[in-house]
Amino acid sequence: MTVRTRFAPSPTGLLHIGNARAALFNYLFARHHGGQFLLRIEDTDRERSTRHAVEVILDGLDWMGLNPDEPAVYQSTRQARHAEVALSLLEAGHAYRCYCTADELKAMRDQATAEGRPPRYNGMWRDRDPAEAPPGAPFTVRLRAPQQGETVVQDLVQGEIRVANAEMDDMIILRGDGSPTYLHAVVCDDHDMAITHVIRGDDHMTNTFRQSQIYAAMGWERPHFAHLPLIHGPDGAKLSKRHGAQSVVEFREQGFLPEALNNYLLRLGWGHGDAEVLSRDEQIRLFDLDGVGRSASRMDYAKLTHLNGVWLRQADDDRLADDVLSRLAGREGVTLDDAARSRIRALMPGLKERARTLVELADSAAFLARQVPLPFDAKASSLLTPDARALLRELALALAALEPFDAAAIDAALRIFAEQQGRKLGQVAQPLRAAVTGSTMSPGIDATVAALGRDETMARIGAAIGG
Ligand code: GLU
């Protein structure tokens, strides 16, 4: 058996991280077993399912590196097939036409509620002769669900779960307008796509029992099911806006790397010993559903941010520089000319040591793309005392003639200069840092000055001591 999994999002305009995690688990499970990972866009709700909403999902999956192995299947294109399956159930006697009007259904529900029963369909047309229906009256198709016995699911995460069939009424599979219901469409599609494992959020657990009845009626083999616990906020409540980012786009905007988000989402609710930082290859090698916990996980933004810093330090410098440039583009006071680009690239090894997110990284790199006179923060201003300015004037003379103008030579020059002046290295480095960065924090001063280059360093010192 070739393992085939699928991610089946409804295009609602965002890719929620709960769904992104389901996609990741489906992807890893398929890869681990040498199978295929598929994508089905459940776009039967024509109003919400805009092209834009679909793009958001495709972009999000692409960004996370979770591209499907086959072209996406659009559920809306398969309506004829869904109807065909419903009609075959009708022919086989596993489904029947229900001619109940909206008023009758409402009365049925009201009566059930009044009697303290769950509002279920009462089987009005289950055994009635369709000839009794008014000629030409619209009808829905309902599954003739078993009324005795149990439906049992061996869930690969939750274990065995049983539901008495008496608890489930005869669900509609085809509406009056000939369109399929969601539960029916999913079963037809999963069957036709030869899905072997359905891995999805545990909010779909009750759907699984109803869908099982359709599989049974069709005589189709059921896939294996695995229901993942949901992701909650740090306080245990349903994850919402007030907790922080929820969608993949938001995490991306807030400066998270896809590999860090993937790594975090994997570790949230899945464990393999103490392993925390796992490459995609390791994830594929180690992932299995046995390691998925049964209880809801809590989103820990601080932990994600920490993990992001770990991944950031391992990330390629060119890639980080490109990202930083795109985040700085259009920022006030920032000029992204060739000089600024090459400075940012040159200092990236130092910059990435200090940042936890790409937003922090861009903030810390902005000074490299500013023009003199730089804006100084309060701490930097307070360092530029008359004494410090005098010192910087002397230092500028030493740096003006320095050859080569690289980090090692700059480091040596600063040490010699400090000694000559009878100062500690920090007493020279801190005012210099203030003068050339406008702040008191930057990568090593030698690397920072080297990245700026001689001319820019001179211009910045000049502007800082000039006033
Ligand atoms: N379309 C459903 C959702 O977005 C998922 C259905 C499924 O995985 O079976 O929640």
Residues whose N, C-alpha, C, O or C-beta is under 5 A from the ligand:
A	BS01	LIG	A8 P9 S10 E42 R200
